[in-house]
């Protein structure tokens, strides 16, 4: 998560690292470059670096309570930045789409 200060032009991510606003934007976009959408891979679902790990599946692990370290141990060919990219992708997806939930 990135917190922005309108006055200072600096941004802070969840690791309490202060970055110039432009650099924080660049880091988030470089994370998104790890997500690929290809109709030939996993029926066109977003995957991590074309490795056939659907973003949705990784998010399910994290939502179920697994830590980033747990997921990395389970899938050693993934990197921490891959999981952060999944979270950033989900965040941006929610920002772009209107969500209408029906609570039963």
Phi, psi and omega in degrees: 000138181244127177256133183247144175251116182294326183286316187271338184078012179253159179230150178237129176267179184298343180270012179062035177257124180271129183226149171302144185308317181296323179291320177299318178298317180297318180297319180294320179291326178291328174297316182295337178292347177280348182262129181239144174234115183221124181302339181276349183241123177051041177057031177082007177285150177298132179230165180272120175045030179070014184273004181070024169260103180296138176306318181304318181294319179294320178296326177296318176301312182294320180293332180281355176110356176292140176279168176301319179297321177300314182294321179294325176292322181289325183234082188295344178276358174268157178242159180307318181296331176296317181289322176296325177295321177299316179295319178294320178298315179297317179299312181294325178297319179291327179292329184275333187247143174282131181254127177238104181257138175251117180269126181263000000 
